Amino acid sequence: MYFTDRGIEELAARRGEEQVSLAWLAVRLREFVDDHPEFETPVDRLATWLARLEDDED
């Protein structure tokens, strides 16, 4: 298990039943980067990966 899996597991356990929009997620990611600018690059990479996820299946 990677260290990051703990956060992912907590997210699934606490919020796994919720449904959110991508717009909501985008706002939360922007807030996170505003509070933690040192994570701007990884958050941007994650957002780009999520945005292009279905494009890779073609």
Number of C-alpha atoms within 10 A of each C-alpha: 5 6 7 8 10 11 11 11 12 11 11 12 10 10 11 10 8 7 7 9 7 10 9 9 12 12 11 12 17 15 12 14 17 12 11 10 12 10 12 15 11 11 16 14 11 12 15 11 13 11 11 11 10 9 9 7 6 4
